[in-house]
């Protein structure tokens, strides 16, 4: 029995036609309505005053104690239905985070909060990128700050310019 190679090959995914400009604009507008990043959250918190949102750490107590965003509310995802109304003002938008980009915990927490009527965004990158970008974080030892990882944040400039 002989096997012959196919005569046609599938086009690589990048060969697909891009969306129209209006479709792309709608997609990215929607994406920005659902996501924020550590740099933007950090800048809003550092500006002082009311940032216009509350940050929710959806991780376990052990993870929270390992380190968390200063001023964040600790509300593990499983406890959201029972405790959100006690800890969060429904009029204030929420930014959720979990460990990092390999974890859907922040998305699950955001979904649970949205289903309760909260306006919510997910902080992409989570706590991992918060720390990797050199932002201050709280631990049981107090406030700590790691040097910025040059692969995730500008180390010689105030911001990345984006």
N, CA and C atoms as an extended XYZ file, in Angstrom:
486
Properties=species:S:1:pos:R:3:atomname:S:1:resname:S:1:resid:I:1 pbc="F F F"
N         0.838       -1.170        0.000 N   UNK     1
C         0.000        0.000        0.000 CA  UNK     1
C         0.886        1.237        0.000 C   UNK     1
N         0.632        2.128       -0.887 N   UNK     2
C         1.405        3.371       -0.946 CA  UNK     2
C         0.542        4.519       -0.474 C   UNK     2
N         1.189        5.438        0.225 N   UNK     3
C         0.507        6.636        0.717 CA  UNK     3
C         1.047        7.812       -0.068 C   UNK     3
N         0.146        8.617       -0.584 N   UNK     4
C         0.581        9.790       -1.328 CA  UNK     4
C         0.320       11.037       -0.505 C   UNK     4
N         1.167       11.993       -0.671 N   UNK     5
C         1.009       13.267        0.038 CA  UNK     5
C        -0.145       14.031       -0.580 C   UNK     5
N        -0.854       14.790        0.216 N   UNK     6
C        -1.931       15.604       -0.350 CA  UNK     6
C        -1.366       16.615       -1.330 C   UNK     6
N        -2.146       16.918       -2.339 N   UNK     7
C        -1.680       17.854       -3.358 CA  UNK     7
C        -1.914       19.300       -2.953 C   UNK     7
N        -2.834       19.517       -2.047 N   UNK     8
C        -3.099       20.882       -1.585 CA  UNK     8
C        -2.790       20.959       -0.093 C   UNK     8
N        -2.268       22.066        0.342 N   UNK     9
C        -2.023       22.265        1.762 CA  UNK     9
C        -2.946       23.353        2.279 C   UNK     9
N        -3.304       23.232        3.519 N   UNK    10
C        -4.167       24.245        4.132 CA  UNK    10
C        -3.398       25.541        4.287 C   UNK    10
N        -4.103       26.643        4.117 N   UNK    11
C        -3.483       27.958        4.287 CA  UNK    11
C        -3.205       28.186        5.766 C   UNK    11
N        -2.067       28.764        6.095 N   UNK    12
C        -1.800       29.053        7.512 CA  UNK    12
C        -2.813       30.061        8.044 C   UNK    12
N        -3.020       30.017        9.343 N   UNK    13
C        -4.016       30.887        9.976 CA  UNK    13
C        -3.766       32.355        9.682 C   UNK    13
N        -2.506       32.763        9.618 N   UNK    14
C        -2.221       34.177        9.378 CA  UNK    14
C        -2.577       34.618        7.965 C   UNK    14
N        -2.898       33.666        7.097 N   UNK    15
C        -3.296       34.022        5.737 CA  UNK    15
C        -4.765       34.410        5.653 C   UNK    15
N        -5.521       34.223        6.722 N   UNK    16
C        -6.923       34.612        6.726 CA  UNK    16
C        -7.020       36.125        6.571 C   UNK    16
N        -8.013       36.547        5.866 N   UNK    17
C        -8.203       37.981        5.645 CA  UNK    17
C        -8.496       38.683        6.967 C   UNK    17
N        -7.922       39.857        7.188 N   UNK    18
C        -8.220       40.580        8.425 CA  UNK    18
C        -9.652       41.113        8.403 C   UNK    18
N       -10.142       41.411        9.572 N   UNK    19
C       -11.468       42.000        9.698 CA  UNK    19
C       -11.481       43.372        9.049 C   UNK    19
N       -12.660       43.852        8.756 N   UNK    20
C       -12.766       45.214        8.235 CA  UNK    20
C       -12.351       46.186        9.335 C   UNK    20
N       -12.067       47.391        8.962 N   UNK    21
C       -11.670       48.400        9.949 CA  UNK    21
C       -12.774       48.617       10.982 C   UNK    21
N       -14.025       48.664       10.550 N   UNK    22
C       -15.116       48.891       11.503 CA  UNK    22
C       -15.312       47.683       12.414 C   UNK    22
N       -15.126       46.460       11.900 N   UNK    23
C       -15.208       45.272       12.742 CA  UNK    23
C       -14.073       45.263       13.767 C   UNK    23
N       -12.879       45.624       13.328 N   UNK    24
C       -11.735       45.670       14.239 CA  UNK    24
C       -11.951       46.729       15.311 C   UNK    24
N       -12.447       47.888       14.926 N   UNK    25
C       -12.695       48.947       15.907 CA  UNK    25
C       -13.721       48.493       16.938 C   UNK    25
N       -14.781       47.836       16.508 N   UNK    26
C       -15.804       47.349       17.442 CA  UNK    26
C       -15.221       46.299       18.391 C   UNK    26
N       -14.413       45.396       17.846 N   UNK    27
C       -13.804       44.353       18.672 CA  UNK    27
C       -12.886       44.956       19.729 C   UNK    27
N       -11.977       45.847       19.319 N   UNK    28
C       -11.021       46.402       20.276 CA  UNK    28
C       -11.687       47.353       21.265 C   UNK    28
N       -12.741       48.058       20.845 N   UNK    29
C       -13.502       48.897       21.778 CA  UNK    29
C       -14.125       48.010       22.855 C   UNK    29
N       -14.711       46.893       22.426 N   UNK    30
C       -15.322       45.955       23.380 CA  UNK    30
C       -14.252       45.344       24.284 C   UNK    30
N       -13.120       44.970       23.722 N   UNK    31
C       -12.049       44.368       24.524 CA  UNK    31
C       -11.606       45.322       25.634 C   UNK    31
N       -11.456       46.588       25.307 N   UNK    32
C       -11.029       47.562       26.310 CA  UNK    32
C       -12.106       47.824       27.356 C   UNK    32
N       -13.360       47.533       27.033 N   UNK    33
C       -14.433       47.673       28.009 CA  UNK    33
C       -14.395       46.549       29.041 C   UNK    33
N       -13.734       45.429       28.702 N   UNK    34
C       -13.701       44.265       29.579 CA  UNK    34
C       -12.363       44.034       30.258 C   UNK    34
N       -11.290       44.650       29.737 N   UNK    35
C        -9.948       44.412       30.265 CA  UNK    35
C        -9.240       45.716       30.613 C   UNK    35
N        -8.364       45.616       31.591 N   UNK    36
C        -7.426       46.676       31.904 CA  UNK    36
C        -6.102       45.984       32.205 C   UNK    36
N        -5.067       46.742       32.498 N   UNK    37
C        -3.777       46.111       32.770 CA  UNK    37
C        -3.161       46.673       34.045 C   UNK    37
N        -2.143       45.997       34.569 N   UNK    38
C        -1.539       46.457       35.821 CA  UNK    38
C        -1.030       47.896       35.761 C   UNK    38
N        -0.441       48.305       34.660 N   UNK    39
C         0.091       49.670       34.579 CA  UNK    39
C        -1.020       50.703       34.730 C   UNK    39
N        -2.156       50.491       34.064 N   UNK    40
C        -3.259       51.441       34.163 CA  UNK    40
C        -3.886       51.434       35.554 C   UNK    40
N        -4.063       50.247       36.130 N   UNK    41
C        -4.607       50.159       37.490 CA  UNK    41
C        -3.642       50.823       38.470 C   UNK    41
N        -2.355       50.505       38.342 N   UNK    42
C        -1.357       51.092       39.230 CA  UNK    42
C        -1.305       52.605       39.133 C   UNK    42
N        -1.386       53.134       37.912 N   UNK    43
C        -1.360       54.594       37.730 CA  UNK    43
C        -2.582       55.244       38.369 C   UNK    43
N        -3.745       54.633       38.207 N   UNK    44
C        -4.962       55.193       38.802 CA  UNK    44
C        -4.892       55.171       40.325 C   UNK    44
N        -4.369       54.087       40.890 N   UNK    45
C        -4.252       54.006       42.350 CA  UNK    45
C        -3.193       54.972       42.886 C   UNK    45
N        -2.101       55.149       42.144 N   UNK    46
C        -1.013       56.027       42.583 CA  UNK    46
C        -1.366       57.502       42.471 C   UNK    46
N        -2.356       57.829       41.648 N   UNK    47
C        -2.726       59.227       41.440 CA  UNK    47
C        -3.352       59.843       42.688 C   UNK    47
N        -3.779       59.001       43.617 N   UNK    48
C        -4.414       59.505       44.829 CA  UNK    48
C        -5.869       59.815       44.566 C   UNK    48
N        -6.611       59.944       45.605 N   UNK    49
C        -8.034       60.202       45.450 CA  UNK    49
C        -8.775       58.939       45.050 C   UNK    49
N        -9.985       59.126       44.567 N   UNK    50
C       -10.838       58.011       44.171 CA  UNK    50
C       -10.479       57.573       42.762 C   UNK    50
N        -9.999       56.328       42.591 N   UNK    51
C        -9.643       55.880       41.245 CA  UNK    51
C       -10.863       55.573       40.381 C   UNK    51
N       -12.041       55.490       40.989 N   UNK    52
C       -13.255       55.200       40.229 CA  UNK    52
C       -13.565       53.713       40.141 C   UNK    52
N       -12.840       52.897       40.868 N   UNK    53
C       -13.066       51.446       40.882 CA  UNK    53
C       -12.486       50.875       42.165 C   UNK    53
N       -12.869       49.633       42.441 N   UNK    54
C       -12.282       48.880       43.542 CA  UNK    54
C       -11.617       47.644       42.939 C   UNK    54
N       -10.471       47.253       43.495 N   UNK    55
C        -9.733       46.091       43.017 CA  UNK    55
C       -10.088       44.893       43.899 C   UNK    55
N       -10.394       43.757       43.258 N   UNK    56
C       -10.735       42.537       43.973 CA  UNK    56
C        -9.736       41.443       43.621 C   UNK    56
N        -9.118       40.895       44.655 N   UNK    57
C        -8.221       39.751       44.528 CA  UNK    57
C        -9.064       38.504       44.763 C   UNK    57
N        -9.174       37.667       43.736 N   UNK    58
C       -10.070       36.515       43.806 CA  UNK    58
C        -9.371       35.222       44.227 C   UNK    58
N        -8.124       35.324       44.701 N   UNK    59
C        -7.334       34.136       45.042 CA  UNK    59
C        -7.596       33.654       46.468 C   UNK    59
N        -6.982       32.550       46.805 N   UNK    60
C        -7.114       31.961       48.135 CA  UNK    60
C        -6.448       32.849       49.191 C   UNK    60
N        -6.706       32.542       50.457 N   UNK    61
C        -6.072       33.276       51.548 CA  UNK    61
C        -4.559       33.104       51.526 C   UNK    61
N        -4.087       31.888       51.252 N   UNK    62
C        -2.638       31.654       51.184 CA  UNK    62
C        -2.000       32.501       50.091 C   UNK    62
N        -2.651       32.598       48.940 N   UNK    63
C        -2.125       33.415       47.846 CA  UNK    63
C        -2.162       34.903       48.216 C   UNK    63
N        -3.252       35.345       48.821 N   UNK    64
C        -3.389       36.730       49.271 CA  UNK    64
C        -2.245       37.103       50.217 C   UNK    64
N        -1.953       36.226       51.155 N   UNK    65
C        -0.894       36.504       52.118 CA  UNK    65
C         0.485       36.505       51.483 C   UNK    65
N         0.644       35.788       50.382 N   UNK    66
C         1.918       35.788       49.656 CA  UNK    66
C         2.180       37.157       49.037 C   UNK    66
N         1.122       37.875       48.722 N   UNK    67
C         1.241       39.218       48.179 CA  UNK    67
C        -0.024       39.603       47.444 C   UNK    67
N        -0.367       40.896       47.509 N   UNK    68
C        -1.565       41.384       46.828 CA  UNK    68
C        -1.419       42.874       46.516 C   UNK    68
N        -2.284       43.350       45.644 N   UNK    69
C        -2.309       44.760       45.268 CA  UNK    69
C        -2.710       45.575       46.496 C   UNK    69
N        -1.955       46.620       46.831 N   UNK    70
C        -2.318       47.444       47.986 CA  UNK    70
C        -3.734       48.014       47.835 C   UNK    70
N        -4.511       47.887       48.894 N   UNK    71
C        -5.872       48.412       48.894 CA  UNK    71
C        -6.900       47.486       48.276 C   UNK    71
N        -6.470       46.352       47.749 N   UNK    72
C        -7.419       45.414       47.144 CA  UNK    72
C        -8.317       44.800       48.215 C   UNK    72
N        -9.491       44.375       47.789 N   UNK    73
C       -10.415       43.634       48.634 CA  UNK    73
C       -10.166       42.160       48.371 C   UNK    73
N       -10.006       41.376       49.425 N   UNK    74
C        -9.815       39.939       49.263 CA  UNK    74
C       -11.184       39.272       49.236 C   UNK    74
N       -11.530       38.703       48.073 N   UNK    75
C       -12.821       38.054       47.898 CA  UNK    75
C       -12.646       36.861       46.962 C   UNK    75
N       -12.294       35.698       47.516 N   UNK    76
C       -12.126       34.517       46.673 CA  UNK    76
C       -13.395       34.236       45.857 C   UNK    76
N       -13.208       33.769       44.651 N   UNK    77
C       -14.315       33.568       43.717 CA  UNK    77
C       -15.461       32.775       44.330 C   UNK    77
N       -15.163       31.694       45.027 N   UNK    78
C       -16.216       30.853       45.602 CA  UNK    78
C       -17.076       31.603       46.623 C   UNK    78
N       -16.534       32.676       47.206 N   UNK    79
C       -17.271       33.430       48.230 CA  UNK    79
C       -18.042       34.621       47.664 C   UNK    79
N       -17.878       34.901       46.390 N   UNK    80
C       -18.530       36.081       45.804 CA  UNK    80
C       -20.036       36.080       46.005 C   UNK    80
N       -20.763       35.002       45.707 N   UNK    81
C       -22.227       35.063       45.881 CA  UNK    81
C       -22.652       35.406       47.307 C   UNK    81
N       -21.930       34.913       48.302 N   UNK    82
C       -22.314       35.130       49.695 CA  UNK    82
C       -21.795       36.438       50.284 C   UNK    82
N       -20.669       36.964       49.770 N   UNK    83
C       -20.036       38.094       50.445 CA  UNK    83
C       -19.933       39.382       49.625 C   UNK    83
N       -20.180       39.346       48.344 N   UNK    84
C       -19.994       40.547       47.518 CA  UNK    84
C       -20.829       41.726       48.013 C   UNK    84
N       -22.083       41.493       48.308 N   UNK    85
C       -22.956       42.595       48.738 CA  UNK    85
C       -22.464       43.239       50.027 C   UNK    85
N       -21.813       42.482       50.887 N   UNK    86
C       -21.296       43.008       52.148 CA  UNK    86
C       -20.001       43.795       51.955 C   UNK    86
N       -19.196       43.392       50.952 N   UNK    87
C       -17.869       43.983       50.774 CA  UNK    87
C       -17.772       45.027       49.665 C   UNK    87
N       -18.698       45.004       48.716 N   UNK    88
C       -18.582       45.868       47.539 CA  UNK    88
C       -19.824       46.723       47.350 C   UNK    88
N       -19.598       47.958       46.939 N   UNK    89
C       -20.686       48.877       46.603 CA  UNK    89
C       -21.087       48.610       45.152 C   UNK    89
N       -22.344       48.245       44.898 N   UNK    90
C       -22.742       47.935       43.525 CA  UNK    90
C       -22.636       49.118       42.561 C   UNK    90
N       -22.500       50.328       43.086 N   UNK    91
C       -22.365       51.503       42.226 CA  UNK    91
C       -20.924       51.731       41.765 C   UNK    91
N       -19.976       51.022       42.368 N   UNK    92
C       -18.555       51.224       42.058 CA  UNK    92
C       -18.059       50.088       41.167 C   UNK    92
N       -17.500       50.411       39.991 N   UNK    93
C       -16.949       49.357       39.126 CA  UNK    93
C       -15.857       48.563       39.842 C   UNK    93
N       -15.686       47.310       39.417 N   UNK    94
C       -14.745       46.381       40.034 CA  UNK    94
C       -13.704       45.951       39.005 C   UNK    94
N       -12.461       45.829       39.446 N   UNK    95
C       -11.382       45.247       38.638 CA  UNK    95
C       -10.931       43.993       39.359 C   UNK    95
N       -11.047       42.838       38.701 N   UNK    96
C       -10.655       41.575       39.308 CA  UNK    96
C        -9.274       41.158       38.836 C   UNK    96
N        -8.570       40.420       39.706 N   UNK    97
C        -7.327       39.791       39.274 CA  UNK    97
C        -7.142       38.474       40.015 C   UNK    97
N        -6.320       37.633       39.422 N   UNK    98
C        -5.939       36.355       40.014 CA  UNK    98
C        -4.428       36.248       39.881 C   UNK    98
N        -3.872       35.044       39.684 N   UNK    99
C        -2.425       34.870       39.640 CA  UNK    99
C        -1.770       35.506       38.440 C   UNK    99
N        -2.178       35.138       37.242 N   UNK   100
C        -1.485       35.617       36.053 CA  UNK   100
C        -2.190       35.229       34.785 C   UNK   100
N        -1.519       35.412       33.664 N   UNK   101
C        -2.176       35.169       32.378 CA  UNK   101
C        -2.507       33.704       32.128 C   UNK   101
N        -1.920       32.792       32.876 N   UNK   102
C        -2.228       31.378       32.718 CA  UNK   102
C        -3.372       30.919       33.598 C   UNK   102
N        -4.059       31.846       34.237 N   UNK   103
C        -5.126       31.518       35.187 CA  UNK   103
C        -6.406       32.248       34.797 C   UNK   103
N        -7.516       31.530       34.761 N   UNK   104
C        -8.810       32.140       34.446 CA  UNK   104
C        -9.580       32.569       35.691 C   UNK   104
N        -8.925       32.569       36.837 N   UNK   105
C        -9.610       32.928       38.075 CA  UNK   105
C       -10.222       34.312       38.050 C   UNK   105
N        -9.527       35.280       37.483 N   UNK   106
C       -10.073       36.641       37.413 CA  UNK   106
C       -11.294       36.697       36.512 C   UNK   106
N       -11.277       35.924       35.428 N   UNK   107
C       -12.434       35.884       34.531 CA  UNK   107
C       -13.629       35.233       35.232 C   UNK   107
N       -13.376       34.165       35.983 N   UNK   108
C       -14.471       33.524       36.727 CA  UNK   108
C       -15.034       34.474       37.790 C   UNK   108
N       -14.166       35.201       38.467 N   UNK   109
C       -14.630       36.169       39.464 CA  UNK   109
C       -15.412       37.300       38.792 C   UNK   109
N       -14.905       37.773       37.651 N   UNK   110
C       -15.609       38.831       36.927 CA  UNK   110
C       -16.994       38.366       36.490 C   UNK   110
N       -17.084       37.138       36.011 N   UNK   111
C       -18.381       36.586       35.615 CA  UNK   111
C       -19.324       36.515       36.811 C   UNK   111
N       -18.839       36.011       37.940 N   UNK   112
C       -19.686       35.906       39.130 CA  UNK   112
C       -20.189       37.284       39.566 C   UNK   112
N       -19.324       38.278       39.512 N   UNK   113
C       -19.725       39.634       39.894 CA  UNK   113
C       -20.695       40.239       38.881 C   UNK   113
N       -20.426       40.037       37.601 N   UNK   114
C       -21.330       40.557       36.571 CA  UNK   114
C       -22.718       39.944       36.707 C   UNK   114
N       -22.767       38.651       37.031 N   UNK   115
C       -24.062       37.993       37.209 CA  UNK   115
C       -24.819       38.532       38.417 C   UNK   115
N       -24.103       39.167       39.340 N   UNK   116
C       -24.741       39.809       40.495 CA  UNK   116
C       -25.075       41.273       40.227 C   UNK   116
N       -24.743       41.756       39.032 N   UNK   117
C       -25.093       43.123       38.657 CA  UNK   117
C       -23.970       44.141       38.742 C   UNK   117
N       -22.743       43.709       39.047 N   UNK   118
C       -21.614       44.630       39.139 CA  UNK   118
C       -21.042       44.917       37.747 C   UNK   118
N       -20.576       46.144       37.559 N   UNK   119
C       -19.793       46.473       36.365 CA  UNK   119
C       -18.368       46.050       36.674 C   UNK   119
N       -17.752       45.312       35.762 N   UNK   120
C       -16.478       44.689       36.107 CA  UNK   120
C       -15.547       44.590       34.907 C   UNK   120
N       -14.259       44.694       35.206 N   UNK   121
C       -13.190       44.466       34.237 CA  UNK   121
C       -12.214       43.470       34.842 C   UNK   121
N       -11.499       42.785       33.979 N   UNK   122
C       -10.445       41.874       34.407 CA  UNK   122
C        -9.096       42.549       34.195 C   UNK   122
N        -8.224       42.456       35.187 N   UNK   123
C        -6.864       42.974       35.027 CA  UNK   123
C        -6.014       41.873       34.391 C   UNK   123
N        -5.709       42.041       33.102 N   UNK   124
C        -4.930       41.028       32.395 CA  UNK   124
C        -3.510       40.993       32.956 C   UNK   124
N        -2.963       39.809       33.037 N   UNK   125
C        -1.626       39.645       33.601 CA  UNK   125
C        -1.659       39.305       35.071 C   UNK   125
N        -2.725       39.713       35.766 N   UNK   126
C        -2.909       39.370       37.164 CA  UNK   126
C        -1.783       39.842       38.077 C   UNK   126
N        -1.714       39.191       39.217 N   UNK   127
C        -0.716       39.563       40.213 CA  UNK   127
C         0.700       39.352       39.691 C   UNK   127
N         0.900       38.330       38.868 N   UNK   128
C         2.231       38.087       38.311 CA  UNK   128
C         2.768       39.327       37.604 C   UNK   128
N         1.961       39.900       36.712 N   UNK   129
C         2.449       41.056       35.968 CA  UNK   129
C         2.442       42.323       36.804 C   UNK   129
N         1.605       42.389       37.825 N   UNK   130
C         1.667       43.507       38.764 CA  UNK   130
C         3.078       43.568       39.365 C   UNK   130
N         3.554       42.423       39.843 N   UNK   131
C         4.879       42.350       40.456 CA  UNK   131
C         5.970       42.517       39.404 C   UNK   131
N         5.828       41.851       38.259 N   UNK   132
C         6.858       41.918       37.214 CA  UNK   132
C         7.020       43.323       36.653 C   UNK   132
N         5.963       44.138       36.714 N   UNK   133
C         6.066       45.523       36.244 CA  UNK   133
C         6.641       46.448       37.303 C   UNK   133
N         7.028       45.895       38.439 N   UNK   134
C         7.683       46.688       39.475 CA  UNK   134
C         6.741       47.481       40.350 C   UNK   134
N         5.470       47.123       40.384 N   UNK   135
C         4.500       47.839       41.201 CA  UNK   135
C         4.547       47.317       42.638 C   UNK   135
N         4.317       48.205       43.582 N   UNK   136
C         4.351       47.836       44.997 CA  UNK   136
C         3.233       46.851       45.303 C   UNK   136
N         3.522       45.929       46.203 N   UNK   137
C         2.523       44.971       46.654 CA  UNK   137
C         2.672       44.753       48.151 C   UNK   137
N         1.576       44.342       48.776 N   UNK   138
C         1.569       44.109       50.217 CA  UNK   138
C         1.699       42.618       50.507 C   UNK   138
N         2.470       42.312       51.548 N   UNK   139
C         2.575       40.944       52.050 CA  UNK   139
C         2.412       41.020       53.561 C   UNK   139
N         2.497       39.885       54.215 N   UNK   140
C         2.428       39.884       55.672 CA  UNK   140
C         3.621       40.618       56.281 C   UNK   140
N         4.689       40.825       55.475 N   UNK   141
C         5.869       41.545       55.967 CA  UNK   141
C         5.739       43.056       55.786 C   UNK   141
N         4.764       43.505       55.000 N   UNK   142
C         4.597       44.926       54.700 CA  UNK   142
C         4.613       45.161       53.202 C   UNK   142
N         4.847       46.404       52.808 N   UNK   143
C         4.864       46.758       51.387 CA  UNK   143
C         6.216       46.393       50.792 C   UNK   143
N         6.182       45.743       49.649 N   UNK   144
C         7.400       45.328       48.952 CA  UNK   144
C         7.317       45.778       47.501 C   UNK   144
N         8.461       45.819       46.862 N   UNK   145
C         8.519       46.170       45.437 CA  UNK   145
C         9.712       45.464       44.829 C   UNK   145
N         9.470       44.754       43.738 N   UNK   146
C        10.532       44.087       42.988 CA  UNK   146
C        10.978       45.014       41.865 C   UNK   146
N        12.200       44.890       41.398 N   UNK   147
C        12.592       45.671       40.224 CA  UNK   147
C        11.763       45.235       39.015 C   UNK   147
N        11.472       46.174       38.138 N   UNK   148
C        10.694       45.857       36.943 CA  UNK   148
C        11.461       44.876       36.064 C   UNK   148
N        10.740       43.920       35.521 N   UNK   149
C        11.291       42.963       34.567 CA  UNK   149
C        11.375       43.673       33.215 C   UNK   149
N        12.557       43.783       32.656 N   UNK   150
C        12.735       44.547       31.418 CA  UNK   150
C        11.969       43.958       30.241 C   UNK   150
N        11.494       42.733       30.357 N   UNK   151
C        10.701       42.126       29.291 CA  UNK   151
C         9.211       42.418       29.422 C   UNK   151
N         8.810       43.006       30.542 N   UNK   152
C         7.387       43.283       30.742 CA  UNK   152
C         7.078       44.754       30.970 C   UNK   152
N         8.086       45.551       31.279 N   UNK   153
C         7.850       46.965       31.578 CA  UNK   153
C         9.099       47.765       31.243 C   UNK   153
N         8.933       49.032       30.889 N   UNK   154
C        10.113       49.861       30.631 CA  UNK   154
C        10.877       50.091       31.925 C   UNK   154
N        12.181       49.923       31.896 N   UNK   155
C        12.960       50.113       33.108 CA  UNK   155
C        13.667       51.464       33.118 C   UNK   155
N        13.740       52.131       31.988 N   UNK   156
C        14.427       53.412       31.909 CA  UNK   156
C        13.505       54.548       31.488 C   UNK   156
N        12.177       54.332       31.604 N   UNK   157
C        11.220       55.355       31.215 CA  UNK   157
C        10.031       55.307       32.169 C   UNK   157
N         9.277       56.389       32.215 N   UNK   158
C         8.126       56.447       33.101 CA  UNK   158
C         7.016       55.506       32.632 C   UNK   158
N         6.876       55.331       31.322 N   UNK   159
C         5.876       54.426       30.792 CA  UNK   159
C         6.317       53.941       29.416 C   UNK   159
N         5.569       53.025       28.844 N   UNK   160
C         5.958       52.427       27.572 CA  UNK   160
C         5.504       53.251       26.377 C   UNK   160
N         4.735       54.292       26.621 N   UNK   161
C         4.294       55.133       25.521 CA  UNK   161
C         3.054       54.641       24.805 C   UNK   161
N         2.455       53.574       25.323 N   UNK   162
C         1.253       53.066       24.643 CA  UNK   162
C         0.020       53.590       25.320 C   UNK   162
